[in-house]
Amino acid sequence: MIIACIGWGSLIWDPRGLPIQRQWFNDGPFVKVEFARQSTDNRITLVIQDTAKPVRALWAIMDCSDLNTARQALKLREGIGDKNFEKDIGHWKDGDAEPSTIQNLPEWAKVHSLDAVVWTALPPKFKGPPKMENPTVEQVIAHLRSLDGNQRENAERYVRLAPRQIDTPYRRRIEAELGWTPKEIWPA
């Protein structure tokens, strides 16, 4: 079984122990993602969002031969607990219906001779104020502006290192208002 992992955020520049075969390819499927999740360290991260405009994701072939092993590996990399495993690690295999947030996944997988695909399916989340599921771009920018020290540096690093092709409306506003343009490498 040939399995791919699709990604759009830190998975690309920081795969850690994720068992992928060497590199990420930039011709992945179109995925609805946006900077819409406030992480525990206050970064705003890219997550699947039903209302987002689709962008082309990246993908890598996994060094796993069965779907459950691939899903477990992604769960471990993302630090997702057993309680949320089923909903927060997305998957598709040949014959399954197309996910609503990933356009033409079955056709894309067929073109690339893939039997299955996994991805991180964390939902949007914003602790606020106000607490909500889908923050507005204004709320995201206000939140990022409010950060200082290491939290601000980590948030900026995440936005800047997100692959250039993940060109979302929120990212364009963050770039315009905070000057956090893409970088290929973060200075040591």
N, C-alpha and C positions, 0 to 999 in steps of 0.2 A: 504494500500500500504506500503510495507517495502522498505525503501530507505537507501542506504549506502552512506557515503562520503568516498572517497579515498584520501589519503594524503601521503606526503613524506618529508615535511619540518616543518616549525614552527607550522603548524596546529596541529601537534602531541603533542608537549610539551607546546603549548600555544593556546589552542582552544578558549580561552576567552568565549564569549557568544554563541559559536556554539552549537546548541542543539543536542548533541550526547548522546547516552546511555552508560555512564560510562567509557568505555575503547576502546582502539585501538587494533585491531587484526593484527598480522604480516603476515597473509597469503593472502594478497591482490593480485590483478592481476599484471601482469608485465606491467610496464609503462616506456615509453621512457622519462627520465628526466636527466637533467644535471645542474651543477652550471653555469648558463648562463644568468642570469638577474641581472643587476646592479640596485639596488633599490634606492629610493630617498635618503636614508641615507648612500649610498655607499657600503652596504653589497652586496655580490654576492649570489643570492638565487637560489634555485632549481626550475626549471620550465620545462614544457614539451618542448622537442626539437625533431623534426622529425628524426634527424640523430643520436640521442643518443642510447646507448646500453640499452635495457630494464632492469629494476631492479624491484624486488618485492615491491610493495607499501604496505602501511598499510590501514586499513579501520575500520570504526565504523558505527554502526546503528544509524541513525538520529532519533531524537524525533519529527518527522514531519510525517504527513500522506499523504501529497500531494507534488508532485514534485516542483511546483512553490514556495511553502513555503520553501522547502529545498534549492532551488537555491537562493532565496532571503536571507536566513540566511547565506549562504556561502558568498554571495556578501557583506553583512554587515560585516562579520568577516574579509574579505580580504580588505575592504575599496575600493571596486570597484564601480565606478559611474554608473549611469543609461546608459550613452552613450556607455560604453563598456560591459555592462552586458551580452548581447547575445553571444559575442565572448570570453569573459574572464571567464565565468562560464560554464564549460562543463557539459553535462548531457547525459544520456542514459536511455531509458526505454525499457521494454520487447517488442520485435518486431522491434526495431531500428537496423540499421546496426552497425557493429563493428567499433569503432573509430580506425583510423590508428595508433594512438600512444598508445593504450591500447590493449595489445594482449589478444585475446580470452575472451573479456569482457562478451559477452552473455553467454558463457558456465560457466565462473566463477560465474556470478550472479545466474545462475540457480542452481548450486551446493550449493550456500548459501541461496537459497530461497528468492532472492531479486527481487523486481519489477522494481527498478530504482536505478541509481547511479549518484552522482554529484562529481565534482572535480574542482579545480582551473586550469584554462587553460591560464594563463598569458603566453605571448610569451617571447622568449629570447630578451634581449636588452642590449646594451653596449654603454655607453656614451663616452667611449674612453679616450684618443685618440687612434686610430681613432674610430669615431662613427660607429657602425655596429649592425646587428641583432644577429649574432652568433660569440661571441668572441672565440679566440683560448685559449687553456689552458695556454699558455705563457702570453697572455694578461691578463687573469684572475689573475694569480699569480703576475704579475708585478703590477697590480692594488691593490691587497691585500697587497703587500709589501709596497706600497706607502702610505697606511693609517697610521694614528697615533692617539693616545689618545682614546677617546670614540668611534670614528668610527672604529678603528682597533679592539677594544675590542668587539664591537657589531658584527663585521664581523666574528671574531674568534668564538664568542659564537654561532652564527648561524651555522657555519660549524661543530663545535664540537658537538652541540646538535642534528644535523640531525641524524635520526635513523641510527644505525650501519649498517642495512641491505641495506641502500641506498648507495651502494658501486659502485660509478661511476669512470670512468677513471680520471676525473678532481679532484675528491675527493682524489684519491690515490696520485696524483701529489701534491695537496695542503698539504696532510699529510707528504709526503716525503720532500718537500721543506720548509714548514713552521712549521712542527711539530704539526699541529692542528689535533690531533687524537680524535676519538669520546669520549664523556663523557656522562654519564647518567644524571648527575645533574650539574648545574653551581653553583659555590660557591657564596654565598651571599655577 
